[in-house]
Amino acid sequence: MTDTIYTDMLQPRGAAYSSDRIKPWSHYREPIDSGDGRLHGDSRRWGDASPHTQSRVIDSLIDASRDAGLSSRETAYVLAIARVESGFNPDAAAGTTSASGLGQFIDRTGAHYGVNTSNRFDVQTQSQALVQHFIDNRDLARSRGQDEDYIYKYHHDGPTKDYGGLALSRREIAPHLDNYTQFVEQRLAQTQGTAVDRPAPAAHPAETSHGTRSNFQQTMERMLPGQGSADPHITGHYGEHRGSHGPHGGTDFNYEGGQTGRNLQHPTVHSPVSGTVTFAGGNYGTVKIRDAQGNSHEILHLDALKVKEGQTLSAGDAIGTMGGRGPNGNSQYAQHVHYQLRDANGKLTSPETFWNQGHQQESGARQSPSSTPASHGALRHGDQSPDVGKLQQDLNRLGVRDAQGNRLAEDGRFGDNTREAVLAFQKQHGLQADGVVGRNTQAALSALPAQTQSRAGEAPVAAPKGPSLNDASHPDHALHNAIRSKLPSMISSDTAANVTLQAKQNGIDSADKLQSVTVQDGKAFVMGTTPGFRAAVDLNQPAPTLEQTSAQLLAGQSQQQQVHDEQQKVAIGGR
């Protein structure tokens, strides 16, 4: 028996293809595997699957979306795509093309997402592939400044063609999103605290047994106090893998019960610590609070803010109201608190571990105040001193440039160019971008050269030979130029070369295959014109030199040529 919650989601059987329209490359005539309890359709027709199969397919899509960190509305969008493409029939196939499965991927597109002959109609494989394809198209639309209607356009048309996908999106996708979002939230509320067709997860290290309340539990309740029978609970842990987005950078929580009741009423969120507000606002509704030890407590997705920069807070003071704010508006994400924590060096750390260890970091810092990286005062625009000269040396060594991409003059004068480089460094490392080199910025500067020096202690590498990526004679010069032109000017030549290398290693091997390059949260996101070809490069990590990367790309080019030559020999019978 199918849960009545699915009633309005289930689709009727669509029309069949006539025999004269079915092409040889279609999967329409392939037999359907119904063995071993496999979820299957009753034919290759749109929507021709039992209510049980359709409801389990919907659950699989929700699970894949949740694992990838999608919001309720984004999950609803994935469901809307599956509805219009396949009617939730996992065995659906087109008669005139090779399109098949929940997302109706043609063979070439499916291959980019791990879909092949052996798993073409597997529900889990299809669900994960459709979610990843959605993420790629969502990111493409965002990079072009377009609204959500374009996500399905790119699914239907591809990134560069126009086959009427935008009109189809507005007619077949947009009208369902609100109702599907409500369905997703109801379904997730049903499964809160209960695994549906899943093994019970292992206990997280930060969770305690026998009802004992950990220090993080107390902190969470300070930030989001219980309301009658509604208590706060963790919905996402620090370090959890979130699909293509990588490990989760903080701890998520809201009230028990899913996206209903109290969670939709914008309850007040309170400060976890005493400290000073260093940032309030931004696209993600963020408040950052620096405590006495230099740790930055950062709360994201707030709907409304109740504090301003420079304000002094006590633990428990109101800072805003809970929401789901993101770059696309105040309801981009499910309503929750995202709490992330950076230490005095700017490094992300687990809020749960921080509080469950009894806030040991705080006591340690009090016992050794002289251990802070900089004992002198902050450096700012207009200063002139040896400390400014040392700052300029550090920025140059790390490859940080001014707004024109130039190295800094190491003259000890804190002028406009130095301030531009400081701002670039602060933005790359998630620090308050105020152009002032205070304790946190000094700590981050002090930490990074150590990484460079440790690499310097490794075995020496022979000096690379051959043309640089900046030379027209280098085979990847055109690709590098295309990528470099889309990166901010203050990105160093070494880092830009590394972005080119990562892009090529992920299939974007020529300028005409480059779709876009965007920089956000200290990472460069490179997207190719071919779906699935993309790269994410951490700009905060030390990069090899331009010369080393140029040589590595040349070596790869040489290996490819050798393989090509061998294939040519075989083709003509030579050995």
N, C-alpha and C positions, 0 to 999 in steps of 0.2 A: 504494500500500500504506500502511495506517495504522500508525503506531508502536504497539507493543504496550502502551506506557504508558497508552494511552487505553482499553484493552479494558474495564475495569470502569466506565468513565465513560459508555460509549455506551448509548443508550436504544432500546428496541424501538418499533415503530409502535403508536400507540394507536387507539382506536375512532373511526369517522367519525360525523358528525352526520347524522341522518335529514333528508330534505328538508323535512318538515313543521315542523322545529324551527328552520330557518335564517331569521333575521330580515332585513328589507330593509337595515338599517343595518350588518349584518355584512360583514366583508371575506372571508368564507369562500369565496365563489364567484368572487372576482377571479382572473384568470389569473396564473400564476407566471412571472416573468421568468427564463429560464434562458440568456439570451444573453450573449455577450462574457465567458465564463468566470466569470460571477457565481456566488458561493456561493448555493445554493438548495436548498430542500426538494423532495421528490417529490410532496407534496400539502400541504394546509392542516392535516393531522392532527398531533396531538401526536407527537413523536419520529420523524416520517416524513421522515428525511433520511439520506443515505448516511453511512457511517463517516468518510469523508474530510471531508464537510461538517461533521459534528458535531465532529470533532477541531479543524478550523480555527475553528469558532465558539468552542470552549473556549479556544483560543489568543487569540482576539480579546478575550474577556472578561478573561483574565489580563493582557493588555497594557493594556487600559483601566483595570483595577484598579491595576496598577503605576504607570501614569501619574498616577493620582489619589492615590498615596501609601498605598494600603491595605496592611494586613498580610496575611500568608499566610492567617490564619484569616478575615479579612474577605473576601479574595478567594474563599476556599472558600464563604463564605456567598453571595456573588454567583452562583457556579456552582450552588449548591443551589437558589437561586431560579429560575434559568434552567431547571434540570432539571424542577422541579415545574410550572413555568408552560408550558413549550414543548417539553420533551424535547430541547433544543438544536436544534430546527428553526427556522431564522430566518424561514420563511414560514408558521409556524403561525398559525391564526386561530380564534377562537371562532365558533360559529354563532349564538349567542343574544345576543351583545353586539358592540361594536366592538373588543373586545380583540384584539391582534395582536402578532406578533413575539416575541422572546426573553423579554421580561418581561410579555407580554400586557397592554400598556397600552391602556386605552380611549382614544379619540381625544382627549378633553379632557385627560387626564393626559399623553399623549404630546406634545401641543402645547407643554406647559410645558418639555419637555426637547428641543425642536427637532425632534421627529418630525412629519412632515407627509406629504401625499399623494405627493410626489416621492421621499421617502427612507424610507418606512414600513417596508420590508423590507430595508433596507441593513444589513449586519452591523455595520459600524463605528459607524454612527449608533445602532443599537439597543444595542450594547455600552456606549457612552459614556452613553447615557440611563439604562440600568439601573444603572450604577455610581453616577451622580449621584443617582438615586432612592434607592438603598441608603444613600448618605451622608446624605441628608435624613432618612430614617427612623431611621438609627442615631443621629443627633444628637437627634432628637425623643425617642427612647427614653432616651437619656442624660439629657436635660434633665428627664425625669420620674422619674429614678431607677430605671428598669426594666432588666431584663437583655436579652440578645441575642434571646431568643425573640420579643420585641415588634417587632423590626425587620421580620420577615415579616408579622406581624399588621398592621402599618401599611401594608405593601405590598398586602396582600389586602383589608383593611377600610377603609383611609383613616385619617386621624388622629383621627376622632371617632366613627365607627360601630363596630358589633360584629356581624360576620357569621361568627363562629366561626374567625377567623384565628389566634387564639392556640393553640387546640387543633391546628389544621392545622400551624402552625409546629413545635410539639413533636412531631408525628407524622411530618411529611414533610421538615423541614429539619434539626432538631437531630441525628437519628441519622446524618446523612451528614457532619457538619462535621469530625470528626476524620480520617476517611479522605480527604475532599476536601482538607483542609489538608496532609496528607502528599503527596497527588498534586501540589498546587501547588508544594510545596518541591522535589519530584523534577523537575517540569517546569522550574522556574527553574534548578535545578542543571544541567540539560541545556544550557540556553542561556547559562550564564555565559561571557562572553567571546565568544559567537557570536550573531550576529543571525539570527533565524528569520523568514523572509519580510519582512525589514526592510532598508532600506539601511544601510550602515555609518555610525555617527554620526560627526560631525566631532570632531576632537580637542579636548578641553577645554583652555582656556588654562593650567590648572595642571598638565597632564600633560606629561611630557618625552619626547623621542624617543631612539632609539639606546640604550635601556636605562639612560640616566642617571638617577640617583636624586636627586630634588629634596629640598629641606629639609623639605617636608611629608612626603615619603616616610620620611625619617629619623625625624621626629616620630611618625608613625603606627606605625613599627616600635618606637619607644620605648614607646608606649602599649600596643601589642599585639604583643609580640615574636613572630617566626617560630617555628613549632613543627615541626621536621623539614622536610618538604617543603611544609608549609602556611604560606604567607606572607599577610600582610594586604593587602587591596586595597580601593580606593574603590568603594562601591556607590551612592553618591548625592552629588552636588555641591551646594555652597552656591548658592542662587539658582535652582535648577531649579524649573520650574513644577510644582506638585503639585495640579492640578485646582482644586477650590473652595477648597482650603486656601492657595492663593497660593504665592509663592516659598519654597523650602526654606530654613530658617534656619540650617543647619549643613552639615557634611560627615559622611556615613555611611561606615562601613567595618567589615569583618569578615574572616575568613579565606576564601581562595578555596575554592570547592566548594559554595556555597549552604547551605541549611539542613540540613546533614548533618555527621557527624563532629565535628571540633573545635568548630565553631560551636555545637553543642548541648550542650557540656560545661562551659559557664560558665567560660571561661578568664579569668585575671586581667587586669585593666585597670590601667595605670600612669599616673601624672601626667605631663602633657606639659611642665610647668614647675616651678620652685621657687616657693613662695608659701604663702599662708595659706588654709585652708579656711573659706569664708564661709557655706556652706550644705551640708547633707548630709541627704538624705531626700526627702520629698514623694511625690506620686502617680507621678512619672515616674522614680523612682530616680536622683535628680540629685546630683551633686557639683560645687560651684563653687569655683574656686581663683583667688584674686586674686594677680597677680604684682607685682613691685616697682614697675611703672609704672602700676598701677591697672587693667590689663586683667583681665577676668573670663573664665577658661577653664572652660566648662561642659560636663560629660559627662552624658548622659541615658540612661535605660533600663537602668541597672545592676541586676543581679539581687540582689546582696548588697553592702553597703557595708563598707569597712574603715577609714574615717576618721570624724572628728567635727568639728563646727564649732570654729574656733579653733586647730586643729592645724596645725603648721608642717610643710611637705613639701619634699623635694628632688625635682628632676626624676627620674622613673623609679620613685618610691615607689608601692607598690600602693595603689589607692584603692577597689577593689571588683572584682566579677566581671561579665562581659558577660551581658546578658540582653535581654529585650524588654518591660520593665515599663512599664505605663501605668495610667491610672485604673481599668481593669477587671481588673487583676491582673498577675502577673509574666510572662505569656505573651501579652499583648495584641498585641505587635508581633513581627516576625521578630527573631531574635537578632542584634544588631549594636551597634556603638558610634556614638552620635550626639554629635559634638563641635561645639559652637558657641562663638563668641567675641564678647565685647562689649568695646569700647574703654573708656577711662576715662570717657567721656561716656555710657556705657550703650548705645551704638549697636552693633547687630549688624554684624559684618564677616566676611569669608571667612577661615576658618582656613588654607586653602590659600595664598591671597594673602599673608597675614600671614607665614607661614613661608617661602614661596618667594621673598619679597623680602628674605630674609636677616635677618628680625626687625629691620627698620630702625626700627620704632616704638620699640624698646627703646633703641637708641643715641641716637635723637633726644631721648627723654625724659631721658636721663642728661645730655645736654649743656645742657638748659635746665630745670632743676628748678623755677625760679621761674615757669614757664609754667603750672603747675597752677592750676586755677580758684580755689582757696581756700588762702591762705597761713596762715590761722589754724587753730585746732584744731577738733575736732568739736563740734557743738552737740547737747545732749541734754536730757532732761526735768529741770527744776529750774533750768536756766540762766536768767540774766536779764542782757541786754546789748543794745546797739544792733544787733549781728549777728542776734540773735533777731528783733528788729523788722524787719530787712531780709528775713529768712526769711519772716516772716508776710506781708509785702508781696508777695513773689514768689509765694507760694502763692495768695494772694487774686487776684493778677493772672492766674494760670494757671487760675483757676476751681476750685482744689482746696479742698474744704470738710472740716469735721470730721464725726464720725459722725452728727450730726444734720442735716447739710446746710447748716450755717451758715458764714458768713464768719468769719475769725479776727479777734479784736481785735489791732490792731497796737500792742501795749503793751510789747513786748520781753521778755515773760515766757513761758518754754517750759513751759506747763502741759499738762493732759490733752488739751484741744482741739487744741493745736498738734501734740502727738504723734500724735493720731488723723489729722490732715491729712497729716503726714509719712508715716505708715504707708500711707495711701491713695495718695500720690504714688509711694512706693517700689514698691508692688504694681503700679500702672499701668505702671511703666517697667521691670519685671523686675529691680529692685534687691533687695538683701537687706532684707527687711522687719523691721528692728529698732527703728525709731523714732529712730535716731541719725543726725544729718546729718553724715556723714563725707565723705571726698573724692569718692566716686562720686556720692553724692546731691547734693553741692554742684555737681559738674560738670554733672549733668543739669539742675539748676535754672538754672545759668548759660547752658546751651545753648538752652533753650526760649524765654526771652523774646526772644532774637535773632530767632527765627522770627516772633514776634508783631510785633516792631518792623519787620521787613522788609515785612510786610503793611501796616503802618501807613503806610509810605512810598508806597503805591500811590495812584492817583487817588482823591479823596474820593468817597464814595457818598452820595447824597441820603438824608436821614434817613427811615427807613421809617415808613409810616403804616398805621393800622388796628389792630385788636385784637391783643393778644398771645396766644400759644398758651395762656397761663395763664388767659385770659378765656373764659368760657362762650360768648361770642358768636363766637369764632373757629371756622370750620367743622371744623378738625382738633383741637379741644379734647379731645374724648372719646378720640380715638386717642392724643394726647399724654399724657393722664392715665393711660391704660392702660399705655403704655410706661414712663412715669416711675415708676409704682408698682412696676414689676418691676426697676428699676435700683437699685443700691446708693445709699444716701442721700447719700454724699459726692460723687457725680457732679454736676457743676455744671449749672445751668439751661441754659447755652449748649450744653453737650455733649448733654444730654438732648434738647434741641430738634433738634439735628443728627441724632441717632439717629432721631427721628420723621420728619424729612425723608427720610433714606435709606430708611427702611422704606416710606414712601409711594411713593417713586420706584421701588421694587421690587415694587409691586403690593399691598402691605399698606396699604390706604387707609381702613380703618375699624377701630374697636375690635373688632368681631365677627370680623374676619379675622385677628386677632392670636392666635397659638398660644402663643408663649413668648419670653422674653428672657433670655439668659444672658450672663454676663461671665466671660471667661477669657483669661489672658495678654494683658491690656491691650486686648481687643477685646470689643465687644458684638455678640452674634449674635441676630438677630431672625428668628423663623420664623413664617410665616403658616399658616393652616389649609389653604390651597390648596397642594398639592405643587409645589415649585419656586419658590415665592414666599418669598424670604429675603434678608437683608441682613447684611453684616459691616461694622462701623464701628470704625475705629482710634481708641480713646479717647485716645491719646497725641498725636494731631495737633490743633493749635489749631482750634477751631470758631468759626464766625461767631457773632455775638451772638444772644441770644434774639430781639431785635427784628428783626434782619435775616432770620433763618430764618422767623419768623412772617410777615413780608412776602413772602418768596419763596413760601411755601405759599399765601398769599392770591392772589398773582399767578397761580400755577398753577391755582387754583380758578377765577379769573376767565376764564382762557383756555379751560378746559373748558366753562364756561357759554356762552361765545361760540360754541364749536363746536356745542354742543347747540342753541343758538338757531338757528344757520344750518341745521342738520339739520331742525329743526322747520319752518322756512320752506320748505325744499325739499319736505318731506313734504306740506305743504298747498298747494303750488303757488306759494308766494310767493317773491319775490326782492328 
